[in-house]
Structures are given as C-alpha cells and as structure tokens.
Amino acid sequence: MTENQVKRSGCLTAFIIILIVLYALGALGAFLAGPLVAGLMPEYAANASNSIFSGILSLLSIVFLIGVWKYKKWGFYGFAAAAVVSIIISVMTTGNILVSVISGLIFPAILYFLIRPVWNHMS
C-alpha cells in the first residue's frame, strides 16, 4: 500500500503526529522523572517499576503508530493492545476503573474512526 494509491486524511496525519509527540514526551517523562520522583518520595518508590513499564509502553505505542502511518493493520491492533495494558496498569496503581478505562480508550477510539475510511486498503 503506497500513499499514492490512497491519500491519508489531514486529520489522521495530524492525529498520528500529535500522538507520536505525546507518547515520546510520556516515555521521556517516565524514564527521567519516574526515578527522580521515587528518590524524592519514598512512598512512590514501590511504583517506580510501573513508571519504567509505562515508558516502554509509550515507546511501543510509537512503533505501532508508525505502523498505522505505513498503512499496517498490526499497527492499530498493537496500539489498541498497548492501550489495554496501560488501562490495566492504571487500574492497578490508581484503583479508579472508570477514569482509567475512559481515558485509556479515547486515543484508540479516535484513531479507529480516523482510519476506518482506509481500513480496507491497509495490509
């Protein structure tokens, strides 16, 4: 699938770029700020491993978004799976199921509606 065959909408392009920037900043924050906060707040130290895991999930989400950019269905499936894992981590750390589920499914839902017109052209 090449871009010459099917044009990506401007909304989809902008959304993917924004998500890549957000997840890159999230990964950077998780890797740098997580250990710093754990050092300053001893009660946070138990959750420091969750911060590293969230950073890894952010990096994986970037890889999956690049897959969506290249019209690969595995990119969307991986992005959705990373969102589900992120929801599970959020529920385990915060205990708030409703907020975790709603906030964790917003980006995958928007991405789904934006790629729906080109879904049949993705490989």
Order of alpha helices (4+ residues) and beta strands (2+ residues): alpha-alpha-alpha-alpha
